[in-house]
Amino acid sequence: MSGNLMTKTAYLSTFILRLDRLRIPIWVFALTFFTIIVPTSFKDLYGSQQERDAMAQTMANPAMTAMTGPADLSNYTVGVMTAHQMLLMTAAVVGLMSILLVTRHTRADEEEGRLEMLRSLPTGRLSYLNASLLVITAANIILLLVNGFGLYALGIESMDLEGSLLYGTALGAAGLFFAGVTAVFAQLSDSSRGTIGYSMAVLLISYLLRAVTDVSNEALSWISPLGWVTKAEVYDSNNWWPIVLMIAAAFVLFAAANYLNAIRDLDRGFLPSKPGKRFASRFLQSPIGLALRLQRVGIISWAIGMVVLGASYGAVLGDLETFFSDNETMKQLLQPKEGVTLIEQFIPMLMIVISLLATIPPVMSINKLRGEEKKDRIVHLLSKSVSRTKLLGSYFLISIINGFMMISLAAFGLWAAGNEVVDGGLSFEMIFDAALSYYPAMFIMICLAVCLIGFLPKLTSFIWLYVFYSFIVLYLGGLFQFPNWIGNISPFGHVPQTPIEEFSSMPLLLLSIVGIMLAIVGFITFNRRDIEN
């Protein structure tokens, strides 16, 4: 009987691998790139132990402990620094990767009717679920090996083979754990949106619970799965047991998902669905109301995240004067100017990171329209008295408001936290002027996404490569001495670096005009092209 339940699992695994032949390599490459480049940069930035000890003092505050977890700050080698500042964050991103990939091949395929078609063929009841888990396990093993041996290959003295393999294994274990969490919620929830929502909630709660317990009572951080990652003490004591525990918990979740899948009906979940209202409100009957209703959870989640991000950066501003005054390499990343404090010089660098992260939710918001089109849902809207212009305009309006809200909330969090730790406080006007000067560049990204949706819909996802490119060339450009023209390819490279540069409205006006032109092209071509069906 169990054999019949698993029939054709290997065959379906190859099928899923073919579907994800681009997604998985892109995820692995992006995660590996950031993992490898950081210790190399740290080695150049903090060449002496004195500089590393100065950085350790900067990290020795509750805000940074909550953000990156605890570490042995008395032995702050390049390896310990890399694990302390990067491992937890990267593990959370790996967890996100697993959540998205597992949802795509479990509840999403079931929701779209593809799983019902596959079950009509000679395949086992549990075959597709286990094929999905087999593929995500293979992806995490590849990530483990590539990152582990890649870090060791850097040849950095404090990054030995055992620590490097433990680093990679911690990433793979986090991916497996959240793959198991997602697989379970794919059985409990009756929609892909619910599966992602519940799984992301577990990821977020794990991070926040670890943050609170690491500051208040470190022993309680064992309650959080992400706390197990920091307990590994990579490149220090190299404790393997927390990672073994995480892998064991992952396989327990895999078994639970299989059991739940075996006893439930297709297209059903164990968690009851909340019945909707009998009659929709007038706002919900409009395209913008419907789009906003579908996106409200994501918008709220990102809004909270941007406030926390801004506050996390603001909380460390009080220690910058001491740190930067002794680190000549870090000063190369800044643009020194007479009469401007180091904090004010550091604000533009922070704003580049904040604005690029704040660009993600509005671009996701406008790309939702393309996702709805691929699922054949907008055809039903367009068959009513809804024009294509009104439909695209609804998503466009939500996106530009979304972007303004995200950058504003991040700026508020930065100002609120920084104002408490900086002697003499921070200027509210300076922070918001610096943040909102990046809004036209964000607007260009949104408009480019609109243009791709209308003109080249199959290439809509390439907007993320442009965002990624902007982050690399602008955030690391000062360190690697990139020519100015490389940064100017990105709209963010044309933004005045206030407060260290004199504010000029002309570049921002030109960016806005270019964005409007891109949006017009997107609207015209969207009205003329065929809708996918």
N, C-alpha and C positions, 0 to 999 in steps of 0.2 A: 504494500500500500504506500509506504513512504517513498519507494522508488517511483511509483506513478505520480506522486505529488511533485517530484523533482525532475520529471522527464523534460529533456531538451534544455536544461539549464545552461549547459556549456554553449549550445548553439545560440541561445538568446543573448548570452554574454557577448559573443562576437557581434551580434546585431546591435546591441547597445554601444559597444565600442565604436562601431562604424558611425552611429549617430553622433557620438561625442568625440570624433576623431580630431576636431579642432578645439573644442571646449577644454578638454582635459589637458592637452599640451600647453594651451595658453595659460591656464591656471598654474600648472607646474612651473612653466617658464617664469611667469611673473613673480610667483612666490620665491623661487630660487634666486632670481635676479636680486630682489631686495635682501634676501638672506646673505648672499655672497658679497654684495657691494658695501654693506654696513660695516663689517669688521675691517675691510680694507680701508674705508674712510676713517674709522676710529684709529687705526694704526697710524695714519698720517696726521690726524687731528691731535692725538694724545700720544706723542712719541715718547715722552718720559713718564716715569711713575709719578713725579710731582704733579704733572698735568692731570693724570688719571685720578690722583687723590683729590685734586681740586674739584674734578667732576663728581667724585663720590660725595664730597661735602654738599654739592648742589643737589644731589639726589637724596640726601639724608633729611627729608622732610615728609610729613604725613601725606601731602598732596601727591608727591612722586611715588611714595610707597603704594598709595591707593591706585595709582595709574599703572605702574609697571611691576608691582610686587616687591617683596623683600629680597635682599642680596647681602653677601658678605662684603660690606663696604671697606673693611680693613685689608682686603686682598683684591683690590679692584684692577685686575688685569684686563687686557683687551678681550679675552674670552669671557670672563665674568661680566664685563660691561656689555658685551654683545648679547649674552643670554638675559641679563637683567633688563635691558632696554628694548629688546626685540622679540624674545621668545614668546612671551605672553600675548603680545599683540598679534604676532604672526599665527600663533595657535588659534586665536579667535577668528582670524581670516580663513584659516584652513577649515575651521568648523563651519563658517559661512559657505565655503565651497561645497562641503559635503551636504549641507542642508539643501542648497539649490539643486545639486545634481541628483540627489536621492529623490527629492520631491518631483523633479522632472520625469523620472522613470518609475514612479509609483503612483501617487494619487493624481498627478496631472495627466498621465496616460490613461488612467482609469476614468477620470473625469471627462476626457475627450472621446471615450469610447474605443480607444485603441486596444486596451487590455481585453475587452470583451471579444474583439476580433481575434486576438492572439489565442484566447482560451477556446475559441471554436476550433482551433487547430489541435493536432495531437501534442499538446504541451501539458505539463503538470500544473496543478492549482497554485503551487508555491514557486514555480519555476521562474517567473518573471521577477518576483521580489528578490529571490536569491541571486538571479543573474545581475540585478542592479547592485546588490550588496557585494557581489563578487567583483564587479567592475570598480566600485568605489574603493574596495579594499586594495585592489591592484594599483589604483591611482595613488593611494596613500602610501603604499609600499615603495612605489617609484619615487614619490616625493621624499620619503624617508632616505632612500639610498642616494639620490642625487644631492640632497642638501647635506647629508652626513659626510659623504666622501668629498663633496665640493668644499665644505668648510675646512676639512683636513688638508685638502690640496692647496689651500692658501699658504700653508707653511708658516703660520703665525705661532710663535713659541708657546703661548699659553693655551692654544687650541689643539689638544692632542686628539688621537683617533677615538678613544673611548668617549670623551666629551662631545666630539662632533657627531658620533653615531647616536649618542643619547639625545642630542639636540634634534637630529632628524627623526628619531623615534618618538620624541615628545610631540612633534608636529603630526606625524602619522597617527599616533594614538588619539590625539585630539580630533583629527578628522574621522577616525573610526567611531569614536564615542558619539559625536554629533550625527554621524550617519545612522547609528543605532537609535538615537533619540528621534530623528526624523522618520525612520522606518516605523517606529511605534506610533507616532502621531499620524502617520499616513493611514494607519488602521483605525485610530480613534476618531479622527476628523473626517468629514465627508466632502472636503474640498481641498484643492491645492493651496488656496489662499489661507485656509485655516491651518493646514500642515506647516506652511512656512511661518505663519504667525506664532503658533505654539512653540515651534522649534527655536525660532529667534528669541522668544520670550525666555526659554530655558537658557540660551546662550547669554542673553543680557543679564538675567538674574544671577547666573553663575559668576559673571564678571563683577557685578555690583556686590554680591555677597562676599566674594573674595576680597574686594576692595575694602569693605567695611571691617571684615574680620582681620585682615592683615594689619590694619591700623589699631583696632581695639583689642583684639585677642587672637594672635596668630595661630594658636592651636585650633581655633574654631574654623580656620580656613580649609581644613580637611573636608568640611561639609560641601564645599564647592568643587566641582570637577576641574575647573580652571585653576583652582588652588593646587591641585596635584601637579600641574605643570611647573609651578614655581618651587614646589617641594623637591623636585629632581635636583636642584642646585647644580645645574650644568656648568662644566668647567671648574667646579669647586670640589665638592665631595662626590659628585656624579652618583646620585642616589637613584637606582633603577626601579625600586619598588613602587613608587607612586605611578610610574608609567606602566608597569606591569598591571597594577590595579586598574588603571584606566582602560587598558586593552581587554582585561577580563570583563569589566563592566560593559564594554562595547559588545562583546559576544553574548553576554546575558541579554542585552537589549535586542540583538539580532534574533535570539531564540524567542523572546517575547513577541517580537513582530511577526515571526512565522506562526506562532500559536494563534495570535489574534487574527491573522490573515486566514488561517485555516477554518476558523469558526464563524466568520462574518459573511454576510451576503455581499455580492458585488454591488458597487455604487452606494454602499451604506457605510456609516461609521458608528462607533460606539457612543460617541458624545452626541447628545441630542442637539439638533439644530434649533436655533431660536426662531420661532415663527415671525414672519414679517407682518407689517401692518396690512390690514385688509385693503386700504386705499392709500396709494402713494401721495405724498404732498406735492404741491405744485412745483416746488423747487426740484424735487427728485424726478419729476416728469420732464425736466429740461436736460439737454445734453451735458451742460456744465454741472448740474446737480447730481446727475448719475455718475459722471467722472469723479467728482469730488467725494461722493459716497464710497466709491470703490477704492479710493486712495487715502481715505482719512486716517486709517491706522498707520500706514507708512509715513504720512506727513507728520503725525503726532510723534511717532518714534524718532524720526530724524530730528525734529525740533528739539526734543529732550536731549538727544545726542549732541547737537550743535552747542547747546548751552553748556553741557558738561565738558565738551572739547575746549570751548573758550575759557571756561573757568579753570581747567587743568593747566592751560598755558599761562593764564594770569597768575596762578598760585606760585609760579616759580620766578616771576619777574623780580621779586625782592632780592634774590641771590645773584642776579646777573652781574651787577657792578663788580662784586668780588671775583666772580669766576672769569669774566672776560678780560679783566685787567691783567691777569696772569697768563693768558692763553693767546699767543700771537697768531696761531693758525686759525682759531675761530674768528679773529678779527678780519681775516681775509674774506669771510663770508659777508661782512658788513660793509657799509659804505660810510666811512668816517667823514664827519663834517664838523667844522668848528662851531662851537656853541650848541651842539646837539648831544644829549646824554646817550650812553650806551643802550639804555632801554629804548629810547626813541629810535636809535639805529636798528634795534632788533625788531621793532614793530613791523616793518615791511616784510621781513622774512617770515614772521608769524602769519601775516595777512596773506601771503602767497599760499601757504599751506591751508589756512582756514578757508580762503575763497575757493580753492580747487576742491576741497572736500565739500564745501557748501554748494558746489556746482553739481554734485552727483545727484541729490534728490530732485531738482527741477528737470534734469535731463532724463532721469528715470520716469518722471511724471509725463513728459511729452512722449517718451518712447512707449508708454502704456497703450497709446493709440495704435501703434504698429503691432503690439502684442494682441490687442483685441481684433485687429484685422486678420492676423494669421489664424486666429481661432474662429473666424467667420462670424463674429458677433456684430460688427458695425454694419453689415449688410441689412440686418433687421432694423437698425436705427435709420439708415438711409432710405429704407422702403417707406418710412413714415414722412411726415412733413418736416424733415430735418435736412438742411443742405450740407454739402461737404464743407463749405466754408464755416458754417456755424459749428459743425462737429470739431473740425481741426482748431477753430478759434477758441472753443471751450477748453481744450487741453492746453493750448498755447497760453491762454490767460491764467489758468491754474499754475502753469510752470513759471511764468514770470513773477507772479505773486509769491510762489513757493521759494524761488531763488532769493527774492528780496527779504523774505521772512527768515530764511536760514542764515544769511550773512549777518543780518541784524541781530538775531539771537546769539550767534557766536560772538559778535562784538560786545554785546551786553554781558555775556558770561566772562569774557576777557577783562572788561572794565571792572565789573563787580568784584572779581577775585583779586585782580591786580591792585585795585584801589585800597584793598585791605592790607596788602603786604609791602607796597612801595612807600617809602618815606615821602611824605608830602602828597601822596595820592596820585592818581592818573587823571588826565584830562578826558572827560567824557567826549567832548567835541573832537579831540585829536583821534581817539580810537574809532569813532564812528565815521569820521571823514576818511581815515585810512581804509576802513573796511568797505564803505560804500563806493569808493573810487574804483573798486574791482567789479562793481555790479555791471557796468557796460561789457566787460570781458565775459562775465557769466551770461549776459544777454546774447552775446555772439554765439556761445556754445549752444544755447537753447534754440536760437534761430537756425544754426547749422543743422541741428537735429531735425527741425521742421523741414528744411530744404532736402535733407536726405530722405525723409518720410515721403515727400512729394515726388522728388526727382529720381532718387536711387533707393527705393525702399528696401531692397535686399542688402544694402550696405549700411543700414541704419546703425548697426552695432559698432561700426568703425569710429563713431564719435568717441567711444571710450579709449581708443588708441590715441586720439588727439588729446584727450584729458590727461592720459598717462604721460604722453610726450611733454605736455606743458609742465607737469609736476617735475619730471626729471631735469629738463633743461633750465628751469627757473630756480628750483630749490637747490640743485647741486651745481648750477652753472658757475657760481662764484668760487666754489671749491676746485672744480676742474678747469676753470678758465676758458669756458666756451666763448667763441666769438659772439658779438652782439646780434648778428643776423640770425643765429640759431634760435636765440630767445625771442626774436621779433617775429618768428613764424607763428608763435602763439599769440593770441590776443592779450593774454596776461602780461606779455613782455612789453606792451605799449602803455601800461598803466603807470602814472607818476608815482614814485616811491615816497609818498608822504609819510611822515613829516620831514624826512631828510632832503627831499626835493621840493622845489616850489610847485604848488598845485597849478595845473594847467587844464582847462576844460576842453581845449581843442582835440587832444587825442581821444578823450572820452566821447566827445561829440562825433568824431569820425568813426569810432567803434560802433556807436549806436546806429549811425547811418548804414554802415556795412551790415549790421545785424538786421535792420529793417529790410534791406534789399534781399538778403538771404531768405527772410521770412516770406517776402512777396513771391519769390521764385517758388518756395515750397507750397504756398497756397495755390498758385496758378497751376503748377504741375500736379498737385493732388486732385484738383478739380478735373483735370484732363485725362489722367491715367485710369487704367482699369483697377477695380478693387479685387484683391485676391479672393477666390472662392474655390 
